[in-house]
Amino acid sequence: MSEAVTRTVTTPPGLLASLDPLLREWLPRQRWFAGKGRPVTGFALVAATELLPPTAKLGLYHLLVRAHQPLQPGHAGHEQPGDCYQLFIGVREALPPRLAPALIGHVSQGPLAGRTVYEALHDTRPADLLLEALRTQARIGGLRFERDPRQEIRPGLVPRLMTVEQSNSSVVYGDTYILKLMRRVVPGVNPDLELPLALAREGCPRVPPPTAWLVTDAGDPAGPSPTGEPYVLGVLQPFVQGATDGWELALRELAKGEDFVAEARAVGRATAEVHTALARALPTVTLGHAQMRGLVHGMTERLEAAVHAVPALRPYAEDLRSAYTALDDLASEGRTWTAQRVHGDLHLGQCLRSPAGTWSLIDFEGEPARPLAERRMPQPAVRDVAGMLRSFDYAARTVDPPQPDWAAHCRAAYCAGYAEAAGRDPRTEPVLLRAYETDKAVYEAVYEARHRPDWLPVPLAALRRLASADPN
């Protein structure tokens, strides 16, 4: 493939119809599928691109499909356009044994009748093609493969699909790069590209700078934005070889009976450096009473819904509500706060420690379930701090017996490290910090009650503590 390749492609009519019955069974089983619990009743094709023509040996299609699902389980007559997913569909006569786990199914009708289709990211040739397209800044159909012109991409790196992803998929190339491919996609500026690019311009070393990215301008009349905003589909970044994520490292130290204070302090410094760089790179805003009233209203609504969904919260509801009213009272007295762009979903698993001991922050997508516009809104930086404080609590309660003192020491060290780098300690804003930590723990209680009931005692323990805290 030569530099700046542009290739016009066509896809066979009836492609999605031929794949439809297989995708209805396969898609809901994927870890990154967001509509679990509701059957898929059909698909709408947002975009289709033929990356490799389906010869006797191998074909490759890139699809953006919108899954139609009923509004609620058991209400099949009330379908609505659901989430849009990015799919990489490989086509072969038959799968070799090494690709058996990637099987989607055998096509019985349409242009691919008689062929076998599979999740192509498991296969080295399709993964090679993606890196080469990024390296050469290719244009294939509606797909644009772009890269930072100051960075070169070495060809021929061996790919491997990582198997630990949840909401996305990642391919590592020769321990040099990692390509994160979004699975559930929405049109608009994705913070997972926007924020690392901004941090790279600021020279912040705490976040791996984007090397290349994949976008498309496909319009989607069924989606939330019919204006043709681009979709960010993937981001290539340097791979931190030999790195350990903070969650894994914390659990390892807990299992050995070791403290995590020095590392928690270092993570606090890293967080503050990222926040400081983001505040320089992107606009900040001042939140007065009107803005805080809206924020408090949202927190209160989430608490009311959680109490209805999780009866175990009822004894604490009134005291938890005081965490929000105390914040509203401060705002009504004229207190203001600065809001800026933040990580949005910060926890120990989003922090990487290199073999040299340096900490980095990754995955700036925010909470994928929240609307993109909300994820891109400026927030008080303490929102990220609250997420990390909750993460220490979670780690401490994975062992038997739980180690609340371990968590308390880590939380204090994290805030102290943050203060060293930022010049301000999050604990000097106790009302704001309590409100955000309460909001996070309320979200956790609903999640655990629905998905992992055995873990519900973890956020409940925090909510008991937060309910009894002095609101002043």
C-alpha positions as CSV (number, residue, x, y, z in Angstrom):
1,M,0.0,0.0,0.0
2,S,1.5,3.3,-1.0
3,E,1.5,6.6,0.8
4,A,-1.9,8.4,1.1
5,V,-3.8,5.6,-0.6
6,T,-7.3,6.5,-1.7
7,R,-9.6,3.7,-2.8
8,T,-13.2,3.7,-3.9
9,V,-15.0,0.5,-2.8
10,T,-18.5,-0.9,-3.3
11,T,-20.3,-3.4,-1.2
12,P,-22.7,-6.0,-2.5
13,P,-26.4,-5.3,-2.2
14,G,-28.1,-7.5,0.4
15,L,-24.9,-7.8,2.6
16,L,-26.6,-6.8,5.9
17,A,-29.7,-8.9,5.1
18,S,-27.5,-12.0,4.7
19,L,-25.7,-11.3,8.0
20,D,-28.8,-10.3,9.9
21,P,-29.8,-13.7,11.4
22,L,-26.2,-14.5,12.5
23,L,-25.7,-11.0,14.0
24,R,-28.9,-11.2,16.0
25,E,-27.5,-14.2,17.9
26,W,-23.8,-13.2,18.0
27,L,-24.0,-9.5,18.9
28,P,-25.8,-9.8,22.3
29,R,-23.1,-12.3,23.5
30,Q,-20.3,-9.7,23.1
31,R,-19.0,-8.1,26.3
32,W,-19.2,-4.7,24.7
33,F,-22.9,-5.0,23.6
34,A,-24.8,-2.4,25.7
35,G,-28.4,-3.6,25.1
36,K,-28.2,-6.9,27.1
37,G,-31.6,-8.2,28.4
38,R,-33.5,-7.1,25.3
39,P,-33.5,-9.1,22.0
40,V,-32.2,-7.6,18.8
41,T,-35.1,-7.4,16.3
42,G,-33.3,-6.0,13.3
43,F,-30.5,-3.8,12.0
44,A,-30.2,-0.6,10.0
45,L,-27.0,-0.1,8.0
46,V,-25.2,3.1,8.8
47,A,-22.2,2.4,6.6
48,A,-20.4,-0.5,4.9
49,T,-16.9,-0.6,3.5
50,E,-15.2,-3.5,1.8
51,L,-11.6,-3.5,3.1
52,L,-10.6,-6.7,1.3
53,P,-12.7,-8.3,-1.5
54,P,-14.0,-11.7,-0.6
55,T,-11.7,-13.9,-2.6
56,A,-11.6,-17.7,-2.1
57,K,-9.2,-17.2,0.9
58,L,-10.2,-14.1,2.8
59,G,-12.5,-11.1,2.7
60,L,-13.0,-8.2,5.1
61,Y,-15.9,-5.8,5.7
62,H,-16.1,-2.8,8.0
63,L,-19.7,-2.2,9.1
64,L,-21.5,0.4,11.2
65,V,-24.9,-1.1,12.1
66,R,-27.6,0.2,14.3
67,A,-29.3,-2.5,16.4
68,H,-33.1,-2.3,16.8
69,Q,-34.4,-3.4,20.2
70,P,-37.7,-3.2,22.1
71,L,-37.9,-0.4,24.7
72,Q,-38.3,-3.0,27.4
73,P,-38.0,-6.8,27.7
74,G,-41.2,-8.4,26.5
75,H,-42.4,-5.4,24.5
76,A,-41.5,-6.6,21.0
77,G,-44.0,-4.3,19.4
78,H,-42.2,-1.2,20.5
79,E,-38.8,-1.3,18.8
80,Q,-36.6,1.7,18.5
81,P,-33.3,2.4,16.8
82,G,-30.7,1.4,19.4
83,D,-27.0,1.8,19.6
84,C,-24.7,2.0,16.6
85,Y,-21.9,-0.6,16.6
86,Q,-18.6,-0.9,14.7
87,L,-18.0,-4.4,13.3
88,F,-15.1,-6.0,11.5
89,I,-16.5,-9.0,9.6
90,G,-14.0,-11.5,8.2
91,V,-15.1,-13.9,5.4
92,R,-13.5,-17.3,4.7
93,E,-14.5,-20.6,3.1
94,A,-13.8,-22.2,6.4
95,L,-12.1,-21.2,9.6
96,P,-8.7,-22.6,10.6
97,P,-8.7,-24.0,14.2
98,R,-6.9,-21.0,15.6
99,L,-9.9,-18.8,14.6
100,A,-12.6,-21.0,16.0
101,P,-13.3,-18.7,19.0
102,A,-14.0,-15.9,16.5
103,L,-16.8,-17.6,14.7
104,I,-20.0,-15.6,14.0
105,G,-21.6,-18.2,11.8
106,H,-22.2,-19.7,8.4
107,V,-24.1,-17.6,5.8
108,S,-27.0,-19.4,4.1
109,Q,-28.3,-16.6,1.9
110,G,-27.3,-13.5,0.0
111,P,-24.0,-12.5,-1.5
112,L,-21.9,-14.4,1.0
113,A,-24.0,-17.6,0.9
114,G,-21.9,-20.6,1.6
115,R,-19.1,-18.6,3.3
116,T,-18.1,-18.5,7.0
117,V,-18.0,-15.1,8.8
118,Y,-16.1,-14.3,11.9
119,E,-14.8,-11.5,14.2
120,A,-11.8,-10.3,12.0
121,L,-9.8,-8.7,14.8
122,H,-8.7,-12.2,15.9
123,D,-7.0,-12.6,12.5
124,T,-3.5,-11.2,11.8
125,R,-4.1,-10.2,8.2
126,P,-7.1,-7.9,8.9
127,A,-5.3,-6.4,11.9
128,D,-2.2,-5.8,9.7
129,L,-4.3,-4.0,7.2
130,L,-5.6,-1.6,9.8
131,L,-2.1,-0.6,10.9
132,E,-0.9,-0.2,7.3
133,A,-3.9,2.0,6.5
134,L,-3.1,4.2,9.4
135,R,0.6,4.3,8.5
136,T,-0.1,5.4,4.9
137,Q,-3.1,7.7,5.8
138,A,-5.3,5.7,3.5
139,R,-8.8,6.7,2.4
140,I,-11.0,3.6,1.8
141,G,-14.6,4.3,0.9
142,G,-15.9,6.6,3.7
143,L,-13.1,5.6,6.1
144,R,-10.3,8.1,6.8
145,F,-7.1,6.7,8.4
146,E,-5.2,9.7,9.8
147,R,-2.0,10.2,11.8
148,D,0.1,12.8,13.5
149,P,2.5,13.8,10.6
150,R,5.3,14.2,13.2
151,Q,5.1,10.6,14.1
152,E,6.2,7.7,11.9
153,I,4.6,4.2,12.2
154,R,7.0,1.3,11.7
155,P,5.5,-1.4,9.4
156,G,5.4,-5.1,9.9
157,L,4.6,-5.1,13.6
158,V,3.0,-8.4,14.8
159,P,-0.6,-7.8,16.0
160,R,-2.4,-9.5,18.9
161,L,-6.0,-8.9,20.1
162,M,-6.2,-8.1,23.8
163,T,-8.9,-10.2,25.6
164,V,-9.5,-8.0,28.7
165,E,-11.6,-5.2,27.1
166,Q,-15.1,-4.5,28.2
167,S,-16.7,-1.6,26.2
168,N,-14.1,-1.6,23.4
169,S,-11.6,-3.8,21.6
170,S,-7.8,-3.3,21.5
171,V,-5.1,-4.7,19.2
172,V,-1.4,-4.4,20.3
173,Y,1.2,-4.2,17.6
174,G,4.6,-5.6,18.6
175,D,4.5,-4.1,22.1
176,T,5.0,-0.7,20.3
177,Y,1.4,0.5,19.7
178,I,-2.1,-0.2,20.9
179,L,-5.1,0.4,18.7
180,K,-8.3,1.0,20.6
181,L,-11.4,0.4,18.4
182,M,-14.6,1.8,19.7
183,R,-17.5,-0.6,19.5
184,R,-20.5,1.5,20.5
185,V,-20.1,4.7,18.5
186,V,-21.8,8.0,18.3
187,P,-21.2,10.9,15.9
188,G,-19.2,13.9,17.3
189,V,-15.9,14.6,18.9
190,N,-14.8,11.7,21.1
191,P,-13.0,12.8,24.2
192,D,-10.8,9.7,24.0
193,L,-9.1,11.4,21.0
194,E,-9.8,15.0,21.9
195,L,-8.3,15.1,25.3
196,P,-5.1,13.1,24.6
197,L,-4.5,15.4,21.6
198,A,-4.9,18.5,23.8
199,L,-2.6,17.0,26.4
200,A,0.0,16.2,23.8
201,R,-0.1,19.8,22.6
202,E,0.6,20.8,26.2
203,G,3.5,18.4,26.5
204,C,1.9,16.5,29.3
205,P,3.8,13.2,29.7
206,R,1.2,11.5,31.8
207,V,-1.0,10.4,28.8
208,P,0.3,8.5,25.8
209,P,-0.1,10.9,22.8
210,P,-2.3,9.7,19.9
211,T,-0.2,8.5,17.0
212,A,-3.1,7.9,14.5
213,W,-6.8,7.6,14.4
214,L,-9.7,6.3,12.3
215,V,-12.8,8.4,11.5
216,T,-15.7,8.3,9.1
217,D,-18.2,11.0,8.0
218,A,-21.0,8.5,7.5
219,G,-24.4,10.2,8.2
220,D,-26.9,8.3,10.2
221,P,-30.5,9.5,9.8
222,A,-31.7,7.1,12.5
223,G,-29.1,8.3,15.0
224,P,-29.0,11.1,17.5
225,S,-27.3,13.5,15.0
226,P,-28.4,13.4,11.4
227,T,-26.1,16.3,10.5
228,G,-23.2,14.1,9.3
229,E,-20.8,14.7,12.2
230,P,-17.8,12.4,12.0
231,Y,-17.6,9.2,14.0
232,V,-14.3,8.6,15.8
233,L,-13.8,4.8,15.3
234,G,-10.3,4.1,16.7
235,V,-7.2,5.6,18.2
236,L,-3.6,4.3,18.0
237,Q,-1.3,5.2,20.8
238,P,2.1,4.1,22.1
239,F,1.9,0.9,24.1
240,V,3.4,1.1,27.6
241,Q,5.3,-2.2,27.5
242,G,5.4,-4.1,30.8
243,A,2.9,-1.8,32.5
244,T,0.6,-2.9,35.3
245,D,-2.8,-1.2,35.8
246,G,-3.4,0.3,39.2
247,W,-6.2,-2.1,40.1
248,E,-4.1,-5.2,39.5
249,L,-1.2,-3.7,41.4
250,A,-3.4,-2.7,44.3
251,L,-4.9,-6.2,44.6
252,R,-1.4,-7.7,44.5
253,E,-0.2,-5.5,47.4
254,L,-3.4,-6.2,49.4
255,A,-2.9,-10.0,48.9
256,K,0.7,-9.6,50.3
257,G,-0.5,-7.5,53.2
258,E,1.5,-4.5,51.9
259,D,0.3,-0.9,51.9
260,F,-0.2,1.1,48.7
261,V,0.5,4.5,50.2
262,A,3.5,5.5,48.0
263,E,1.8,4.4,44.8
264,A,-1.5,6.2,45.8
265,R,0.4,9.4,46.4
266,A,2.1,9.0,43.0
267,V,-1.3,8.4,41.3
268,G,-2.6,11.6,43.0
269,R,0.3,13.6,41.5
270,A,-0.3,12.1,38.1
271,T,-4.0,13.0,38.3
272,A,-3.2,16.6,39.3
273,E,-0.7,17.0,36.5
274,V,-3.3,15.9,33.9
275,H,-6.0,18.2,35.4
276,T,-3.6,21.2,35.4
277,A,-2.6,20.5,31.7
278,L,-6.3,20.1,30.7
279,A,-7.2,23.4,32.4
280,R,-4.4,25.1,30.4
281,A,-5.3,23.4,27.1
282,L,-9.1,23.8,27.1
283,P,-11.6,26.4,28.3
284,T,-12.7,26.5,32.0
285,V,-16.0,27.9,33.3
286,T,-17.3,29.2,36.6
287,L,-20.2,27.5,38.2
288,G,-22.5,29.8,40.2
289,H,-25.7,29.1,41.9
290,A,-27.8,28.5,38.8
291,Q,-25.3,25.9,37.4
292,M,-24.9,24.2,40.8
293,R,-28.7,24.1,41.2
294,G,-28.9,22.0,38.0
295,L,-26.0,19.8,39.1
296,V,-27.6,19.2,42.6
297,H,-31.0,18.5,41.0
298,G,-29.4,15.8,38.8
299,M,-27.7,14.2,41.8
300,T,-30.9,14.3,43.8
301,E,-32.9,12.7,40.9
302,R,-30.4,9.9,40.7
303,L,-30.6,9.3,44.4
304,E,-34.4,9.1,44.3
305,A,-34.3,6.6,41.4
306,A,-31.7,4.6,43.2
307,V,-33.7,4.4,46.4
308,H,-36.7,3.1,44.4
309,A,-34.5,0.5,42.6
310,V,-32.4,-0.5,45.7
311,P,-34.5,-0.8,48.8
312,A,-31.4,-1.2,51.0
313,L,-30.7,2.5,50.4
314,R,-33.9,3.7,52.1
315,P,-32.6,4.0,55.6
316,Y,-29.9,6.4,54.4
317,A,-31.8,8.4,51.9
318,E,-32.5,11.5,54.0
319,D,-28.9,11.8,55.2
320,L,-27.5,11.2,51.8
321,R,-29.7,13.9,50.4
322,S,-28.1,16.3,52.9
323,A,-24.8,15.8,50.9
324,Y,-26.5,17.6,48.0
325,T,-28.5,20.2,49.9
326,A,-25.3,21.3,51.7
327,L,-23.7,21.9,48.3
328,D,-26.8,23.9,47.2
329,D,-26.7,25.9,50.4
330,L,-23.1,26.9,49.7
331,A,-23.9,28.0,46.2
332,S,-26.9,30.0,47.4
333,E,-24.5,31.9,49.7
334,G,-22.5,33.0,46.6
335,R,-19.9,30.4,46.5
336,T,-18.6,29.5,43.0
337,W,-16.5,26.7,41.7
338,T,-14.3,26.2,38.6
339,A,-15.2,23.5,36.1
340,Q,-12.9,22.1,33.4
341,R,-12.5,19.1,31.2
342,V,-11.8,16.0,33.2
343,H,-11.2,12.3,32.7
344,G,-14.8,11.5,33.6
345,D,-14.5,7.8,34.6
346,L,-11.3,7.7,36.6
347,H,-10.5,4.6,38.7
348,L,-7.4,2.4,39.4
349,G,-8.0,0.4,36.3
350,Q,-7.5,3.6,34.2
351,C,-4.0,4.1,35.6
352,L,-0.9,2.4,34.3
353,R,2.4,2.0,36.1
354,S,5.4,1.5,33.9
355,P,8.3,-0.8,34.9
356,A,10.2,2.4,35.8
357,G,7.5,3.4,38.2
358,T,5.9,6.2,36.2
359,W,2.2,6.5,36.2
360,S,0.0,7.3,33.2
361,L,-3.7,7.8,32.7
362,I,-5.6,6.2,29.9
363,D,-9.1,5.8,28.5
364,F,-10.6,9.3,28.4
365,E,-13.9,8.3,26.8
366,G,-15.8,8.9,30.0
367,E,-18.7,6.8,31.1
368,P,-19.9,5.3,27.7
369,A,-23.5,5.0,28.9
370,R,-23.8,8.8,29.3
371,P,-24.5,11.1,26.3
372,L,-21.5,12.4,24.4
373,A,-22.5,16.1,25.1
374,E,-22.6,15.4,28.8
375,R,-19.2,13.6,28.7
376,R,-17.6,16.7,27.0
377,M,-19.0,19.2,29.6
378,P,-16.6,20.9,32.0
379,Q,-16.9,19.4,35.5
380,P,-15.3,20.2,38.8
381,A,-12.0,18.3,38.9
382,V,-13.1,16.7,42.2
383,R,-15.4,14.4,40.2
384,D,-12.3,12.5,39.1
385,V,-10.9,12.5,42.6
386,A,-14.2,11.0,43.9
387,G,-13.9,8.2,41.4
388,M,-10.4,7.3,42.6
389,L,-11.4,7.5,46.2
390,R,-14.2,5.0,45.5
391,S,-11.7,2.8,43.7
392,F,-9.5,2.5,46.8
393,D,-12.6,1.4,48.8
394,Y,-13.5,-1.2,46.2
395,A,-9.9,-2.7,46.3
396,A,-9.9,-2.8,50.0
397,R,-13.2,-4.9,50.0
398,T,-12.0,-7.5,47.6
399,V,-10.1,-9.2,50.5
400,D,-11.5,-11.2,53.4
401,P,-11.8,-9.6,55.9
402,P,-12.1,-6.1,54.2
403,Q,-9.3,-3.6,54.9
404,P,-11.0,-0.2,55.4
405,D,-7.8,1.2,57.1
406,W,-5.8,0.3,54.0
407,A,-8.4,2.3,51.9
408,A,-8.3,5.2,54.3
409,H,-4.5,5.5,54.1
410,C,-4.6,5.3,50.3
411,R,-7.3,7.9,50.1
412,A,-5.3,10.3,52.2
413,A,-2.1,9.7,50.3
414,Y,-3.8,10.2,47.0
415,C,-5.2,13.5,48.1
416,A,-1.8,14.6,49.5
417,G,-0.1,13.7,46.2
418,Y,-2.8,15.6,44.3
419,A,-2.1,18.6,46.5
420,E,1.6,18.4,45.9
421,A,1.2,18.8,42.2
422,A,-1.9,21.0,42.0
423,G,-1.3,23.3,44.9
424,R,-4.7,22.6,46.4
425,D,-5.9,19.7,48.4
426,P,-9.3,18.2,47.4
427,R,-10.1,17.7,51.1
428,T,-10.3,21.5,51.6
429,E,-13.6,21.2,49.6
430,P,-15.3,18.7,51.9
431,V,-18.9,19.6,50.8
432,L,-18.2,19.3,47.1
433,L,-16.1,16.1,47.6
434,R,-18.8,14.5,49.7
435,A,-21.5,15.3,47.1
436,Y,-19.5,13.8,44.2
437,E,-18.4,10.7,46.2
438,T,-22.0,10.2,47.3
439,D,-23.3,10.5,43.7
440,K,-20.7,7.9,42.6
441,A,-21.5,5.5,45.3
442,V,-25.2,5.8,44.5
443,Y,-24.5,4.9,40.9
444,E,-22.4,1.9,42.1
445,A,-25.2,0.7,44.3
446,V,-27.7,0.6,41.4
447,Y,-25.1,-1.1,39.2
448,E,-24.2,-3.8,41.7
449,A,-27.8,-4.5,42.6
450,R,-28.6,-5.1,38.9
451,H,-25.4,-6.9,37.8
452,R,-23.4,-8.2,40.8
453,P,-25.6,-8.4,43.9
454,D,-22.8,-10.0,45.9
455,W,-20.9,-6.7,45.5
456,L,-23.7,-4.5,46.8
457,P,-22.2,-4.3,50.3
458,V,-19.2,-2.4,48.9
459,P,-21.1,0.8,47.9
460,L,-23.5,0.3,50.8
461,A,-20.6,0.5,53.3
462,A,-19.5,3.8,51.7
463,L,-23.0,5.2,51.7
464,R,-23.4,4.4,55.4
465,R,-20.2,6.4,56.0
466,L,-21.2,9.3,53.8
467,A,-24.7,9.4,55.3
468,S,-23.2,9.9,58.8
469,A,-20.6,12.5,57.6
470,D,-20.9,16.1,58.8
471,P,-22.4,18.0,55.9
472,N,-20.5,21.1,57.0
